[in-house]
Amino acid sequence: MRNLTLGLLLVSTLAAFPADNYTVVSPSGRLKTVIDAGETLSYSINLNDNPVLDPSPLSMTLENGKVWGFNPKVKKVARKSVDTLVPSPFYRAENVKECYNAATLDFEGGWSVEFRVYDDGVAYRFISNQKKPLIIKDEGVEYNFPSDAKAFIPYVLPRKDDPYFNSFENEYTEVKLSEVDKNKIAFLPLVVELDDNVKVCITESDLEQFPGLYMTAGDNPNGLKGNHAPYPKTKKQGGHNELQLVVQERENFIAKTNGKRVFPWRVAIVTDNYCDLAASNLSYLLASPNRLSDISWIKPGKVAWDWWNAWNIIGVDFKTGVNNDTYKKYIDFASENGIEYVILDEGWAVNKKADLMQVVPEIDLAEIIDYADKKNVGIVLWAGYYAFDRDMENVCKHYSDMGVKGFKVDFMDRDDQEIVDFVHRASATAAKYNLFLDLHGMYKPAGLNRTYPNVLNFEGVNGLEQMKWSDGKLDQMKYDVMIPYIRQVAGPMDYTPGAMKNATKSSYHANYYEPMSQGTRCHQLALFTIYDSPFTMLCDTPSNYDAEPESRDFISSIPTTWDETRIIDGAMGEYIITARRKGDKWYVAGITDWTPREIKLDLSFLADGSHKAILFKDGVNAERNARDYKKENLTVGNSDILDISLAPGGGFAMIID
């Protein structure tokens, strides 16, 4: 895939400066980083000449005792400026603009550090030019802030057997930096909010042949420092239905890797505007470019899902469950409503065997795939991580030959180097057999969807599945308006929206077999536009959708990839309004937390002339009955400002031609 270059790519190699400080400024001049290559390598960040990050050291410790970053000796500095368009298939826009200034410092000892400064963030990475393979003992990552700022931290829930075993689905704890729990680690992304509305989102990108980055309380009371899962030493098959490898013991190093390589990017997205934070593309831009020569076979779309709704189809004369009759009903529903896929979630393969070649006798996969193909519906299969990994080549070839379109791979629940290596191997192997992936039990995307566009979606989000078992202490409405500014900044999310049973704050209760959502019907409709999700699951049962044809038809008409995305308005943890364009149509949606709001929707992004619009908004009684909504047909123009009322936990969604 070729880049569409708009500007001049300029590279100049300079002799080592007499001073130890090197400055890189963003294209507009609003962001600046100063790199100090003195006794300890560090950097700082200013936004509009105000401090955002105090000097923060970076280092890499090798097994042989060498430490890159202590007493560094600069050999040369290479600077470059880039202004280009990056093609972004199956993403939030057809192309995304990449514009930055960079400096790469080469040091004695065969290593370098590259810094890139964008208008919305600063990123750096280590580069190794060693001839022999490396064992990395540790990487020093620190973020030292100028004040005791507020942080939004997704703590890992502690486990005695392995503190790094987690599904990356936790809520956010709001806490001062000085009060971050020293006994816990937090996965990324996370956000720190400084004075003057400055937000810093810490994440990483281009994660390969290395463990994922966690953060914990720093040595500086106003800081955070990095933490990595050590490399697995011994493992035991176990976990969920014997489908996982549970680490029993870990090594005293974090990675074993090639000697010549680039390491993952350490990213600080910096903005004084919530909309800009939610709109950031840095995680995607910093990833390695597409490695697939042909992506024409990859077809994003929506999928009818069986597990959340517990196969609850009514009005039929067969026992619903994991059997051919049930899946044919899901296929009929998908075909009738233009839904591209049906997934067979856990249950189609024999339980506790970790063998995807053993299919339960109630299922005839060949018959199901043939039935779906005749109805222009693709079949996707769920797979436990270990079952997929232990026989990956055979599984991918066999099911691709049968006509399966992709796999939902689940329960990795780690991001040490072994799992990161598995994810890359799975992505490449699946692509070899024209299979796409939806990765669950999974860490943040970290740009993998750019490198392997066949990886369409990722979990790592506290999605709607939590409503099957969580009580009212889980504030899903607050979480829903947090993640566009935090988790989604790292890439697509398989949140699995679309509940037709909707509940107010007082009427919500967990129900495993007949689950409901918190919040209103229109909140659920809006999520299909607000969340990045190229492979979007419709969580509810065909029977519930058919009982609500207006909502069903509206959901069915919403695309899953976009030509353009704009964040119109919002505030983290309060509300968000998003507008997306596909062709000539605009899809606009907004959601709120449990606070009712009066929204003024500015339609100035529309082209000149009048446009027909369909609007779904909360009904006047939605605060008492969350299923209440009103559908309106409107004629609008780009000079209009619409007044829309959002109920507690509410939302709106519209399509504009």
N, C-alpha and C positions, 0 to 999 in steps of 0.2 A: 504494500500500500504506500503510495507516495505522498509526501507532504506538499501542501499548497503554500508556497512561500510568498508572503506579501512584502516582507521587508528585507533588509540587507543583513546577511549573516557575516559578522566581522570578527575575526579571530586575530589577536595580536599577542605575541610572547614577549614579555618584558624581563629585563634582568632583575635580580633580587633587589628590592628596595633597601636603602640604608636604614630606614626605620622598620620597626616590627609591626606596625599597624597598616592594615589594608582596608579601604572603604569600598563598598559596593552599594550603589543607589538604584532604586527601582526606576523604570522608564519615566514615570511621571514625577519622580523626585520625592514622593510622599513617604516612602519607606527607605530606611538606610540601615545597613549592618556594618559594623566595624569589627574586623578580625584582628585579634591580638596574637601574634606568633612569638610572644616573649617566652618566659620560663615555662608557662603552661599555655597551650593553645586554647583560646576562648573566643567568644563573639558576643556582641550585644546588638540590640535592635532599637531603633527610634522610629516613631510615627509622627510625621510633621514636626520633627525636632524635639519631640517629647519622648522620654524613655519608656520603652515597653518591656524590654528584657535587659537586665543588668548583665555584666560579663558572666558568661556561663561556659565552663570548660567542657571540652570534648576530648575523648581519648579512645584508643583501642589497645587492649592488652593481649599479647600473644603468649602462647604456652612456653616459649623459650625465655620469657621474662622481659622481652622488649615491650616498650610502651610507646605507641605512636601518640604524640600530643604533649609529651614532657620534653622540655629543652629541644623543641623542633628547630631544624636548620633549613631555612627556605633556600631552594636552589633557583627557582624561577616562578613567575606568576603569568598565567595565560588568562586573558580577559576576552569575553565575547558578548555580543548583544544579539538577541533573537526576536524577530517579530514575524509570526507565521500563523497559518491556520492548520489545525490538526484534525484530520477526518476522525469522526467519533461514531462509528456505527453502533446501533442498538443502545444509544445513550440519550441524554437529555437534550441534545442538539445535533444537527447534522455535522457541524464542525465546531470546534472550540478554539478560541483565540489563545495563542501562547505568546507572551511578550515578557521578556526578562533581560536583566543584565547579570553577568556571571563572572566569577573569578575562580580559577583553579590554582591552588598553591601546591607546587611539587616540593617535597622535602627529601633531604638526604635519608637514605635507608630504603628507598623504593616504595614510597607511599605518598599519597596526595589527598587533599580535601577540596571538593568542589562546592562552592556556594552559588546559589541562584536567588536573585531578589526580584520578585514580582511586585506588582502594585498591591496585591492582597496577601503577600506572604513571603517568608524566607525559608529556604530549605538548604540543607547541606548533606553531603555523604562522603564517606571514606572511599578511597580507591587504592587498590593494591596492585603493585607490579612485581610481586614476588614470583620467582621461578618455580618454587616447590609449593605443594599444598600447605595450608595453614590450619592450625588449631587455635581458635580464639577463646581465650579465657574469659574475657569480659569486654564490654563496650561501656565507656563512661558517657552518659547523656545527662545533662542538667539543664533546667530552666529556672533561672533565678530572677524573680520579679522585683520591681522597685517598691512594692508595698504589700501589705498582708491582704491580698485580693481575695475575692470570692471565687471558688472553684466548683465545678459541677462534675462529680467524680463517679464513674461506674465501677464500684468496688467488685473484685472477685469474691464470691462467697467462699469462706475458708473451708478447706477439707484437710483432715489430719494426714490422710494417706498421700496426697499430692496437691500442694497449694496451687498448682498451675492447671489443674483439671477443672475446666468450666466451659459453659456453652456460650459465653459472651452475650448474655441476654438480660443483664441486671438493669435496674432503674438507676437514676442519678441521685447522688447525695450532694446537697448543697452545703458547703463547708468553707470556712476560711483556710487559707493555705497553712497557717500555723496550727490548724486543728486537724489536718489530714492524718488519718490513723496510721501510725508508724508500723503497725502489725499487719497491715493489709496492702495488697497491690491493686492497681486499677488498670483495666485494659483501655485501649484507645479506640476512637478519639475521646478526648475530654476537653472542656472549655474552662478558661480562666477569664474572669471579667474584672478589668481594672477600672480606675476612675475615668471620667470623661467618656463613658460608654465604649471604651476600647475592649474588644474581645480577642482572645488568643485561643485558637483551636489547635491543640497538639495532636498530631497524627503521624503516620509514616506511609511511605509508598515504595513500590518496586521491591517488595519483600520476597526474596528468593535466596535459597541455600543459607538461611539464617533464621533464628527464632524471632517471633514477634516481640515488640517492645511493650513493656508495662511501665507504669510510673508509680512511685511511692513517695512518702514524705522525704523532702530533701534535708541535707545537713544545714542548709540555710533555712531559717523559719519561714521565709517568703518564697521558698523554692520547692521544686519537684525533681526527683532524679530517676534515672532509668533502672529497669530490672528486666532480666531475661530468664526464661526457663532454661536450665542446664540441659545438655544433651541426654536423652534417655540411655541408661546403661542396661537395665533389665526391665522386661515388660511381661504382663500376663494377660491372656485372653480373658475377657470378662465384661463388666459393665452392662449396658442395656442389651438384654437378650444375647449375650455372648458376642456382640457385634463390635466391641471395642478392644483396643490394647491399652491396658491400664499400666502406667509406669510404676514400677516397684522401687527402683533406685535410679539416681541420676549421676552423671559424670561431674567432674569438677571443671568443666569447660562448657561453653554455650554453643559452639559451632565448629565443625570441621569442613573445610571449604577449599575451593580452588585458590591457588596463589595469585593468579592474575584475574581480577574481577572488580566490579563496583559493588558497594554495599548498599543497603536500603537507605532511602532518603529519610532524614529527620525533618519534619515539617512543622512550622509555626504559621498558621493562617492568621493574619492580623487585619482587623477592620474596626471601624467605629460605627458600623451600620449592620444591623441584624440581617437585612436582606442580602447584603454582599456576602455575609458569612454563609448563608444558606445557598447562595449561588456559586460558591467557589468551586472551581474545577481542578484545583492543584493536585489532588490525589490522582486523578486521571492523567493529567499532563505529565507528571513526574514518572509515570510508569514506563516500562520498556514498551516500544512500539509493537504492533500486531505481528505475531510470528506465524500466522496462518496465510498461506498463499492464496487460498480460495475460501471466501466466507459466504458465497452465494447460496449455499445450502442451509445456512442458519436462519431460522424463521422464529422470531419472537412472537409472543402472543399470550392469550389468557388460557387458563386451564381450569376445568371443573375438578374439584378436589373432594375426596371421599372421607378423609379421616376426621376433620374437625366436626363435621355434622353427623358422624357415626353411622353413615350409610342409611340415614333416616328418610327413606322414600315411602310415601304412603299411597294407598289406593291401588296397589298392585296385588297380584295373586301368587306371589312367590316370596319366600323368606329373604329379606335383604341382608347383605353382608358381603363377604369376600367370595363372590361367585360370578359366573358368566352373566346370569340374568341381571344382576345389579349393575354390572359395568356396562352392559348394553343399554341400560336405561340412562346411565350417565352419558354415554356416547350419543344416544338419541337427543338428549337435552343439549349437549354441546353442538351437535350438527344443526339442530333447529334454530340455535341462537348465534351462530357464527363464532363459536368459541373453538379455538384452534386445537386444544389438547384435552385429554383426560389422563389423570394420573392414577396409577395403582399404588397406593401408599403401603405402609408396612402390613404384611399379612399374606401377600401373594407367594412369597417364598417360605419354605418350611422353617418354622421358628427354632431358634437356638442351634442352628446348624452352621451359620455363617457360610452358606453355600448357595449362591444365586442360581445354580443349575438345578436345584431341587425345588420344584414348583408344587404347591399344595394341590391335591387331587380335585378340589372344587373349581380350579381355574384351568381353562384351556386357552393358553396365551395365543397360540396361533389363530384360533377362532376369533378371539377378541380383537387382535390386531387386524385381521382380514375384515371383520365387521366394521371396525373404525375406519379403515382405509376406504372402504366403499362409501362411507359417509363423510369423507374428507376431514377426518379427525385423526390427529396423531396420538400415539400412546407413549406415556412416560412412566418409567418404573422407579420405585423407591429402592434404595440399597443402603444397608449398613456399611460403615467405613471399612471394617476389617474384611467383610465378605467381598467387597468390591476390590480391595487392595490385593488380597491373596491370590486372585485369579483374574486380574484386570484385563489382560490382553484377550483371553478366551471369552470372558463375559462381554466385553465390548464388541468383539467380532460376531459372536453368536447372536446377540440381541439386535445388533445393527442389521445382520443378514435377515432376521425375522421381520424387520420393519419398525422396530422401536426407534423413537426419535431422540430420546435423551434419558438421563438418570438424575434423580434427586438423591444425592449422597449425603448421609446423615451420621451424626454422633462421632465426629472427629474429636471434639471437645478438648482440643489442645492446640497450641500454636508453637510448640518447640520445633527445632529444625526438621526433625523427622516427619512431622505432619505437614510442614510447609513444603518439604520435598515431595511428599505424597500428592499434595494438591497440584503442584506443577506437573507431576508425572500423569496424574489423572486427567488434567486438562489437555495435555498433548495426546494421550492415548485415545481419549474420547473423540478429539478432533480428527484423528487418523481414520476413525470409522464413522465420520459424519454424525456424531452424537453431541448434543449440548448438555450442559450440566447446570443444576441448581444445587448449591452447596449449603447444607444445613449443619447444625452443631459446629458452626464455622466462625472463625475470626473475621475481622473487617476485610473488605475487598482489597484494599491497599493497591489499587490499580490493576489487579489481575484481569479485570474485564476488558482492559485495553490490550494487554499482552495476548490474552486468549479470548477473543470475542465470543467463542462458543460457551464460555461461562457466563450465563445470562443473569443469574441472580444469586444472592447470598442471604443467609439468615443473619446471625449475630445481632438480633433485634428482639426485644421483648414484645413480640407481635400478638396478634389476636388469639393465638392458641392459648394464651394465658387465661383467657376468659372461661376456659373449661373447668379450671380448678381454683382460681384466685378469688379470695373474698374481697369485700369492698375496701380493704386497706390498700389495695393496689389502685392507685389513681391513674388509670390508663388515659384519661383525658389530658392530664398534665404531661404524661409521657409522650402522647401523640404530638403535642406541640413543642416538645423538646427535641425530638430526633431529627427534624429537618435541619436543625442548626448544629447538630453534633454527629450522630451516627451516619446520617445520609451524606454528610460532607465527604465521607470515605468511600461512597459508592452505593449501588442499588441495594434494596432491602426487600426480602421476601416476608412482608408483614402479614400477608394473607387476609385482606379485607373482604367486606361484602356481607356482613351479618344482616339478616332480615328481621331477627328478633332483637329489639333495641330497648334499652332500659335507662331510666333516669338514675340519678345518684342513689335515691332511696329505694328504688324498685329492683336494682341490680342484685343478682345473686349467682354464684357459680352453679353450673349444671353441666356435668360432663357429657351427657348424652343428648341434651337439647340446649346447647349453649346459646348465649346471647351476648350482645356487645354492651359496653357502657356507652352512653351518649346516644345521639339521635340518628334516625335513618339518614338524614342528609349528611351528617358527619361521616357515615360509612360510604356514601356515594362519593363524597369529596376525596376520600383517600386514594381512589383510583387515579386521580389527577395529581394530587400533592406528592405522593411518594414515587420515587424513581424505582421502577420495577418492570424490566423488559419481559419477564415471565411472571405474570400475575395470577395468583390463585383466587378463584371465587370460593370462599370458604363454606358457604351454606349449601343446603341440599337442593336438588332440582325441584322438589315439591314446594319448598318455601319460596323459591324464585318464581315458580309458575303461579303461585298465589299472589305475587306482587309483580304483575307484568310491566307496569311503568318503570319500576326500579330495575327489573331484569333487563329490559330493553335499553335503558340508559347505560347501565354498566357494560352491556355487550357492545355498545357503539364506541366506547372509549379506547383509543390506541394504547399501546404499551411502550412505544418509542416515539421520539419527537424531533421536529426540525428546529424548534426554538423553545427555550424556557426562560421565563422572567419571574422573579420573586417580586410581587407587587407591594406587599406590606407585611409587617409582622413583628413580633417580639418573642424571643425564646421563652418557652414555658407559658405563653399566653395565647398567641394565635398566629396564623400564617395565611396568606393569600397568594396563590400561585396561578400563573397563566402560562399555558403551553400551546404551541402551534403545531399542527400536522397538516401540511398542504395549505389550503386556504382557510381551514377551520381553526378556531381558538377554543380551548377547553380551560375554563377558569373555575377555581374552587377555593374555598376557605374553611377553616375549622377553628374552634376555640376550645379552651379548657372548660371547667365548670362555671366560668364567669360568663354571663350573657353579655353580648356586645352589639353595638350599632355600627355597622360597617358602611363606609362610603367607598364604593368600588369605582375607581377612575378608569374609564374605557379608552383613554387616549392612545393606547397601543394599537387600536384597530385602524385599518385602512379607511380612507375617505369613503363616504357613502353610507347608506343604511344597511343594516344587517339583521337577519332573523336570528333569534336566540330562544333556547329552551332553558328555563331556570327551575331548578329544584331548590326549595328553601324550607326552613323549619316552619311547621304549622304554628298557629297561634297558641295551641295547647301542647306544644312539644315539651315544655318543661314539666308537664304532668304525665304525658304519654309520649315517650320518645319516638314512637313510630309515626307520629303526626307530621305530615309534610304537605306542601302545596306546590303543584307544578304550574308554571306560567309560560305562555308564549309571548315573546316581546319583540319589538323592533327597536334596535339601538344604533347609536352612532358614536364616533370617537370624541364627541363633545359631551357625552352623557356621563353623569356620575350617579350610580344607582345606590339607593339606600336599602340595605339588607339587614334584617334583624337576625342575630344568632342566639338561639336558646342556650341554656346551660348545657355544655357538652355538645353543642350544635355545629352546624355547618351549612354550606350551600355548594351547589355544583351547577355549571351551565355549559352549554355548547353554543358557540356563535358562528354562524355561516358567513 
